[in-house]
């Protein structure tokens, strides 16, 4: 806590020159000191309550956020790789399905020709 430094001798002299007696000047000076110290104490309490961030605090937060951002970027890259893998699997399934459909179409066509061929006496 800061301390208010006053030249009490000079202040009492000024108060006495203004027409106060010694006791009144000392009392006035004492009241002024108490008021100033109370105001300074309240100001310190308000400043402490606000919890201002220091440059060091901001640097720590920046470092923390940078680390988190890097972690997220790595996770995104990992997910991109996984997505590419899934796309490859989908492509394989699509090709296999196409082969099955074409095979079934060929088999169905063969059966139809065979059926009609037998029915018409061609085969």
Backbone as JSON Lines, residues from 0, in Angstrom:
{"i":0,"aa":"X","n":[0.84,-1.17,0.0],"ca":[0.0,0.0,0.0],"c":[0.89,1.24,0.0]}
{"i":1,"aa":"X","n":[0.51,2.22,-0.76],"ca":[1.27,3.47,-0.84],"c":[1.02,4.31,0.4]}
{"i":2,"aa":"X","n":[2.0,5.11,0.71],"ca":[1.88,5.99,1.87],"c":[1.88,7.44,1.37]}
{"i":3,"aa":"X","n":[0.98,8.21,1.93],"ca":[0.9,9.62,1.58],"c":[1.88,10.39,2.47]}
{"i":4,"aa":"X","n":[2.79,11.11,1.87],"ca":[3.79,11.86,2.62],"c":[3.42,13.34,2.56]}
{"i":5,"aa":"X","n":[3.21,13.91,3.73],"ca":[2.87,15.34,3.82],"c":[3.89,16.05,4.7]}
{"i":6,"aa":"X","n":[4.19,17.26,4.35],"ca":[5.05,18.09,5.2],"c":[4.14,18.73,6.25]}
{"i":7,"aa":"X","n":[3.95,18.01,7.36],"ca":[2.99,18.47,8.38],"c":[3.39,19.8,9.0]}
{"i":8,"aa":"X","n":[4.67,19.99,9.18],"ca":[5.11,21.26,9.77],"c":[4.69,22.43,8.89]}
{"i":9,"aa":"X","n":[4.92,22.3,7.59],"ca":[4.57,23.38,6.65],"c":[3.06,23.59,6.6]}
{"i":10,"aa":"X","n":[2.3,22.49,6.6],"ca":[0.83,22.61,6.54],"c":[0.27,23.25,7.8]}
{"i":11,"aa":"X","n":[0.79,22.87,8.96],"ca":[0.32,23.49,10.22],"c":[0.65,24.97,10.22]}
{"i":12,"aa":"X","n":[1.82,25.32,9.74],"ca":[2.23,26.73,9.67],"c":[1.26,27.51,8.78]}
{"i":13,"aa":"X","n":[0.87,26.92,7.61],"ca":[-0.06,27.61,6.72],"c":[-1.43,27.77,7.37]}
{"i":14,"aa":"X","n":[-1.89,26.72,8.06],"ca":[-3.19,26.81,8.73],"c":[-3.17,27.85,9.85]}
{"i":15,"aa":"X","n":[-2.07,27.91,10.57],"ca":[-1.95,28.92,11.63],"c":[-1.91,30.32,11.04]}
{"i":16,"aa":"X","n":[-1.22,30.48,9.91],"ca":[-1.16,31.79,9.24],"c":[-2.54,32.2,8.73]}
{"i":17,"aa":"X","n":[-3.41,31.21,8.48],"ca":[-4.75,31.51,8.0],"c":[-5.7,31.83,9.16]}
{"i":18,"aa":"X","n":[-5.22,31.72,10.38],"ca":[-6.04,32.14,11.51],"c":[-6.41,31.03,12.47]}
{"i":19,"aa":"X","n":[-5.98,29.83,12.28],"ca":[-6.29,28.75,13.21],"c":[-5.24,28.71,14.31]}
{"i":20,"aa":"X","n":[-5.67,28.22,15.47],"ca":[-4.66,28.04,16.52],"c":[-3.98,26.68,16.3]}
{"i":21,"aa":"X","n":[-2.98,26.38,17.07],"ca":[-2.15,25.18,16.9],"c":[-2.98,23.9,16.96]}
{"i":22,"aa":"X","n":[-3.86,23.79,17.96],"ca":[-4.67,22.57,18.13],"c":[-5.64,22.37,16.98]}
{"i":23,"aa":"X","n":[-6.25,23.45,16.51],"ca":[-7.17,23.35,15.39],"c":[-6.42,22.92,14.11]}
{"i":24,"aa":"X","n":[-5.25,23.49,13.9],"ca":[-4.46,23.16,12.72],"c":[-4.04,21.69,12.75]}
{"i":25,"aa":"X","n":[-3.61,21.21,13.94],"ca":[-3.21,19.81,14.06],"c":[-4.41,18.89,13.83]}
{"i":26,"aa":"X","n":[-5.57,19.24,14.38],"ca":[-6.78,18.44,14.2],"c":[-7.19,18.41,12.72]}
{"i":27,"aa":"X","n":[-7.14,19.56,12.09],"ca":[-7.5,19.65,10.67],"c":[-6.55,18.78,9.82]}
{"i":28,"aa":"X","n":[-5.28,18.85,10.12],"ca":[-4.29,18.06,9.4],"c":[-4.5,16.57,9.64]}
{"i":29,"aa":"X","n":[-4.81,16.2,10.87],"ca":[-5.05,14.79,11.18],"c":[-6.27,14.26,10.41]}
{"i":30,"aa":"X","n":[-7.35,15.02,10.39],"ca":[-8.56,14.63,9.66],"c":[-8.24,14.49,8.17]}
{"i":31,"aa":"X","n":[-7.48,15.43,7.64],"ca":[-7.1,15.38,6.22],"c":[-6.29,14.13,5.91]}
{"i":32,"aa":"X","n":[-5.34,13.8,6.8],"ca":[-4.54,12.6,6.59],"c":[-5.4,11.33,6.63]}
{"i":33,"aa":"X","n":[-6.32,11.26,7.59],"ca":[-7.2,10.09,7.7],"c":[-8.06,9.95,6.45]}
{"i":34,"aa":"X","n":[-8.62,11.05,5.97],"ca":[-9.46,11.02,4.77],"c":[-8.64,10.56,3.56]}
{"i":35,"aa":"X","n":[-7.44,11.09,3.39],"ca":[-6.59,10.72,2.26],"c":[-6.18,9.26,2.34]}
{"i":36,"aa":"X","n":[-5.81,8.78,3.52],"ca":[-5.41,7.39,3.67],"c":[-6.59,6.45,3.4]}
{"i":37,"aa":"X","n":[-7.77,6.83,3.87],"ca":[-8.97,6.02,3.63],"c":[-9.28,5.97,2.13]}
{"i":38,"aa":"X","n":[-9.18,7.1,1.47],"ca":[-9.43,7.15,0.03],"c":[-8.42,6.29,-0.72]}
{"i":39,"aa":"X","n":[-7.15,6.34,-0.32],"ca":[-6.12,5.54,-0.97],"c":[-6.37,4.05,-0.73]}
{"i":40,"aa":"X","n":[-6.77,3.69,0.48],"ca":[-7.07,2.29,0.79],"c":[-8.23,1.78,-0.07]}
{"i":41,"aa":"X","n":[-9.28,2.58,-0.2],"ca":[-10.42,2.19,-1.04],"c":[-10.01,2.04,-2.51]}
{"i":42,"aa":"X","n":[-9.17,2.96,-2.95],"ca":[-8.7,2.89,-4.33],"c":[-7.89,1.61,-4.56]}
{"i":43,"aa":"X","n":[-7.02,1.27,-3.62],"ca":[-6.24,0.03,-3.74],"c":[-7.15,-1.2,-3.75]}
{"i":44,"aa":"X","n":[-8.17,-1.18,-2.9],"ca":[-9.11,-2.31,-2.85],"c":[-9.86,-2.44,-4.17]}
{"i":45,"aa":"X","n":[-10.26,-1.32,-4.76],"ca":[-10.97,-1.35,-6.04],"c":[-10.05,-1.87,-7.15]}
{"i":46,"aa":"X","n":[-8.81,-1.43,-7.14],"ca":[-7.85,-1.89,-8.14],"c":[-7.61,-3.38,-7.99]}
{"i":47,"aa":"X","n":[-7.44,-3.85,-6.75],"ca":[-7.23,-5.28,-6.51],"c":[-8.45,-6.09,-6.94]}
{"i":48,"aa":"X","n":[-9.65,-5.54,-6.71],"ca":[-10.87,-6.25,-7.05],"c":[-11.04,-6.4,-8.57]}
{"i":49,"aa":"X","n":[-10.52,-5.48,-9.32],"ca":[-10.67,-5.52,-10.78],"c":[-9.76,-6.57,-11.41]}
{"i":50,"aa":"X","n":[-8.72,-6.97,-10.73],"ca":[-7.8,-8.0,-11.19],"c":[-7.32,-7.74,-12.62]}
{"i":51,"aa":"X","n":[-6.63,-6.66,-12.79],"ca":[-6.1,-6.31,-14.1],"c":[-5.09,-7.35,-14.56]}
{"i":52,"aa":"X","n":[-5.1,-7.6,-15.86],"ca":[-4.16,-8.55,-16.44],"c":[-2.83,-7.84,-16.71]}
{"i":53,"aa":"X","n":[-1.76,-8.51,-16.36],"ca":[-0.44,-7.97,-16.63],"c":[0.01,-8.47,-18.0]}
{"i":54,"aa":"X","n":[1.08,-7.92,-18.49],"ca":[1.64,-8.36,-19.76],"c":[2.03,-9.84,-19.69]}
{"i":55,"aa":"X","n":[2.55,-10.25,-18.54],"ca":[2.91,-11.65,-18.36],"c":[1.67,-12.55,-18.43]}
{"i":56,"aa":"X","n":[0.57,-12.09,-17.8],"ca":[-0.69,-12.85,-17.87],"c":[-1.14,-13.0,-19.32]}
{"i":57,"aa":"X","n":[-1.05,-11.93,-20.09],"ca":[-1.48,-11.97,-21.48],"c":[-0.58,-12.9,-22.31]}
{"i":58,"aa":"X","n":[0.71,-12.88,-22.02],"ca":[1.64,-13.77,-22.74],"c":[1.32,-15.23,-22.43]}
{"i":59,"aa":"X","n":[0.98,-15.53,-21.16],"ca":[0.63,-16.9,-20.78],"c":[-0.63,-17.35,-21.51]}
{"i":60,"aa":"X","n":[-1.62,-16.46,-21.58],"ca":[-2.87,-16.79,-22.27],"c":[-2.6,-17.0,-23.76]}
{"i":61,"aa":"X","n":[-1.76,-16.13,-24.34],"ca":[-1.41,-16.27,-25.75],"c":[-0.73,-17.63,-26.02]}
{"i":62,"aa":"X","n":[0.2,-18.0,-25.16],"ca":[0.89,-19.28,-25.32],"c":[-0.09,-20.44,-25.2]}
{"i":63,"aa":"X","n":[-0.98,-20.36,-24.21],"ca":[-1.98,-21.41,-24.0],"c":[-2.89,-21.54,-25.23]}
{"i":64,"aa":"X","n":[-3.36,-20.39,-25.74],"ca":[-4.26,-20.43,-26.89],"c":[-3.53,-20.92,-28.15]}
{"i":65,"aa":"X","n":[-2.28,-20.52,-28.31],"ca":[-1.49,-20.98,-29.45],"c":[-1.34,-22.5,-29.4]}
{"i":66,"aa":"X","n":[-1.08,-23.03,-28.22],"ca":[-0.96,-24.48,-28.06],"c":[-2.28,-25.16,-28.4]}
{"i":67,"aa":"X","n":[-3.37,-24.61,-27.91],"ca":[-4.69,-25.19,-28.18],"c":[-5.0,-25.14,-29.68]}
{"i":68,"aa":"X","n":[-4.68,-24.03,-30.33],"ca":[-4.93,-23.9,-31.76],"c":[-4.11,-24.93,-32.53]}
{"i":69,"aa":"X","n":[-2.86,-25.11,-32.13],"ca":[-2.01,-26.12,-32.78],"c":[-2.6,-27.52,-32.58]}
{"i":70,"aa":"X","n":[-3.11,-27.8,-31.38],"ca":[-3.74,-29.1,-31.11],"c":[-4.95,-29.31,-32.02]}
{"i":71,"aa":"X","n":[-5.75,-28.27,-32.17],"ca":[-6.94,-28.36,-33.02],"c":[-6.53,-28.58,-34.48]}
{"i":72,"aa":"X","n":[-5.49,-27.87,-34.92],"ca":[-5.02,-28.05,-36.3],"c":[-4.55,-29.49,-36.54]}
{"i":73,"aa":"X","n":[-3.83,-30.05,-35.59],"ca":[-3.38,-31.43,-35.73],"c":[-4.57,-32.38,-35.77]}
{"i":74,"aa":"X","n":[-5.56,-32.12,-34.94],"ca":[-6.76,-32.96,-34.92],"c":[-7.51,-32.87,-36.25]}
{"i":75,"aa":"X","n":[-7.58,-31.66,-36.81],"ca":[-8.25,-31.47,-38.11],"c":[-7.51,-32.26,-39.19]}
{"i":76,"aa":"X","n":[-6.19,-32.19,-39.19],"ca":[-5.4,-32.94,-40.17],"c":[-5.61,-34.44,-40.01]}
{"i":77,"aa":"X","n":[-5.68,-34.89,-38.77],"ca":[-5.94,-36.31,-38.52],"c":[-7.3,-36.7,-39.06]}
{"i":78,"aa":"X","n":[-8.3,-35.85,-38.82],"ca":[-9.65,-36.13,-39.32],"c":[-9.7,-36.12,-40.85]}
{"i":79,"aa":"X","n":[-8.94,-35.2,-41.45],"ca":[-8.88,-35.18,-42.92],"c":[-8.33,-36.51,-43.45]}
{"i":80,"aa":"X","n":[-7.31,-37.03,-42.81],"ca":[-6.77,-38.33,-43.21],"c":[-7.8,-39.43,-43.06]}
{"i":81,"aa":"X","n":[-8.54,-39.41,-41.95],"ca":[-9.58,-40.41,-41.74],"c":[-10.69,-40.27,-42.78]}
{"i":82,"aa":"X","n":[-11.04,-39.05,-43.12],"ca":[-12.08,-38.82,-44.13],"c":[-11.62,-39.37,-45.48]}
{"i":83,"aa":"X","n":[-10.36,-39.14,-45.82],"ca":[-9.83,-39.69,-47.07],"c":[-9.91,-41.21,-47.05]}
{"i":84,"aa":"X","n":[-9.6,-41.82,-45.92],"ca":[-9.71,-43.27,-45.79],"c":[-11.14,-43.75,-45.99]}
{"i":85,"aa":"X","n":[-12.09,-43.04,-45.41],"ca":[-13.5,-43.4,-45.56],"c":[-13.92,-43.24,-47.02]}
{"i":86,"aa":"X","n":[-13.46,-42.17,-47.67],"ca":[-13.78,-41.97,-49.09],"c":[-13.25,-43.13,-49.93]}
{"i":87,"aa":"X","n":[-12.04,-43.58,-49.61],"ca":[-11.48,-44.73,-50.33],"c":[-12.32,-45.97,-50.13]}
{"i":88,"aa":"X","n":[-12.76,-46.2,-48.89],"ca":[-13.61,-47.36,-48.61],"c":[-14.94,-47.26,-49.36]}
{"i":89,"aa":"X","n":[-15.51,-46.06,-49.39],"ca":[-16.77,-45.86,-50.11],"c":[-16.57,-46.16,-51.6]}
{"i":90,"aa":"X","n":[-15.46,-45.71,-52.14],"ca":[-15.15,-45.96,-53.56],"c":[-15.05,-47.47,-53.83]}
{"i":91,"aa":"X","n":[-14.38,-48.2,-52.92],"ca":[-14.27,-49.66,-53.08],"c":[-15.64,-50.31,-53.04]}
{"i":92,"aa":"X","n":[-16.48,-49.9,-52.09],"ca":[-17.82,-50.48,-51.97],"c":[-18.63,-50.16,-53.22]}
{"i":93,"aa":"X","n":[-18.51,-48.94,-53.71],"ca":[-19.23,-48.55,-54.92],"c":[-18.82,-49.42,-56.1]}
{"i":94,"aa":"X","n":[-17.51,-49.62,-56.27],"ca":[-17.02,-50.46,-57.37],"c":[-17.5,-51.9,-57.23]}
{"i":95,"aa":"X","n":[-17.43,-52.43,-56.01],"ca":[-17.92,-53.81,-55.78],"c":[-19.41,-53.92,-56.06]}
{"i":96,"aa":"X","n":[-20.17,-52.93,-55.63],"ca":[-21.61,-52.93,-55.86],"c":[-21.9,-52.87,-57.36]}
{"i":97,"aa":"X","n":[-21.14,-52.03,-58.07],"ca":[-21.32,-51.93,-59.51],"c":[-21.03,-53.27,-60.18]}
{"i":98,"aa":"X","n":[-19.96,-53.95,-59.75],"ca":[-19.64,-55.27,-60.3],"c":[-20.77,-56.28,-60.02]}
{"i":99,"aa":"X","n":[-21.31,-56.23,-58.83],"ca":[-22.4,-57.14,-58.48],"c":[-23.64,-56.83,-59.33]}
{"i":100,"aa":"X","n":[-23.95,-55.55,-59.49],"ca":[-25.14,-55.17,-60.27],"c":[-24.96,-55.61,-61.72]}
{"i":101,"aa":"X","n":[-23.77,-55.34,-62.28],"ca":[-23.52,-55.76,-63.66],"c":[-23.55,-57.28,-63.79]}
{"i":102,"aa":"X","n":[-22.99,-57.97,-62.83],"ca":[-23.03,-59.43,-62.83],"c":[-24.45,-59.94,-62.77]}
{"i":103,"aa":"X","n":[-25.24,-59.34,-61.88],"ca":[-26.65,-59.75,-61.76],"c":[-27.42,-59.43,-63.04]}
{"i":104,"aa":"X","n":[-27.12,-58.29,-63.65],"ca":[-27.78,-57.92,-64.91],"c":[-27.43,-58.93,-66.01]}
{"i":105,"aa":"X","n":[-26.16,-59.31,-66.06],"ca":[-25.73,-60.31,-67.05],"c":[-26.43,-61.65,-66.79]}
{"i":106,"aa":"X","n":[-26.46,-62.04,-65.52],"ca":[-27.1,-63.32,-65.16],"c":[-28.58,-63.28,-65.49]}
{"i":107,"aa":"X","n":[-29.23,-62.16,-65.17],"ca":[-30.66,-62.02,-65.44],"c":[-30.93,-62.07,-66.96]}
{"i":108,"aa":"X","n":[-30.09,-61.35,-67.7],"ca":[-30.24,-61.34,-69.16],"c":[-30.04,-62.75,-69.71]}
{"i":109,"aa":"X","n":[-29.05,-63.44,-69.21],"ca":[-28.79,-64.81,-69.67],"c":[-29.97,-65.72,-69.37]}
{"i":110,"aa":"X","n":[-30.54,-65.57,-68.19],"ca":[-31.7,-66.38,-67.83],"c":[-32.89,-66.09,-68.73]}
{"i":111,"aa":"X","n":[-33.1,-64.79,-69.0],"ca":[-34.23,-64.4,-69.86],"c":[-34.03,-64.98,-71.26]}
{"i":112,"aa":"X","n":[-32.81,-64.82,-71.83],"ca":[-32.55,-65.38,-73.16],"c":[-32.68,-66.9,-73.15]}
{"i":113,"aa":"X","n":[-32.19,-67.5,-72.08],"ca":[-32.3,-68.95,-71.96],"c":[-33.74,-69.4,-71.88]}
{"i":114,"aa":"X","n":[-34.53,-68.69,-71.1],"ca":[-35.94,-69.03,-70.95],"c":[-36.68,-68.89,-72.27]}
{"i":115,"aa":"X","n":[-36.47,-67.71,-72.92],"ca":[-37.16,-67.49,-74.19],"c":[-36.6,-68.41,-75.28]}
{"i":116,"aa":"X","n":[-35.32,-68.68,-75.21],"ca":[-34.72,-69.58,-76.18],"c":[-35.29,-70.99,-76.06]}
{"i":117,"aa":"X","n":[-35.48,-71.46,-74.85],"ca":[-36.08,-72.79,-74.6],"c":[-37.53,-72.78,-75.04]}
{"i":118,"aa":"X","n":[-38.22,-71.64,-74.64],"ca":[-39.65,-71.57,-74.94],"c":[-39.87,-71.5,-76.45]}
{"i":119,"aa":"X","n":[-39.03,-70.85,-77.17],"ca":[-39.21,-70.71,-78.61],"c":[-38.5,-71.81,-79.39]}
{"i":120,"aa":"X","n":[-37.75,-72.63,-78.7],"ca":[-37.08,-73.74,-79.32],"c":[-35.8,-73.34,-80.03]}
{"i":121,"aa":"X","n":[-35.23,-72.18,-79.69],"ca":[-33.99,-71.73,-80.34],"c":[-32.81,-72.48,-79.75]}
{"i":122,"aa":"X","n":[-32.82,-72.77,-78.51],"ca":[-31.66,-73.43,-77.87],"c":[-31.96,-74.85,-77.56]}
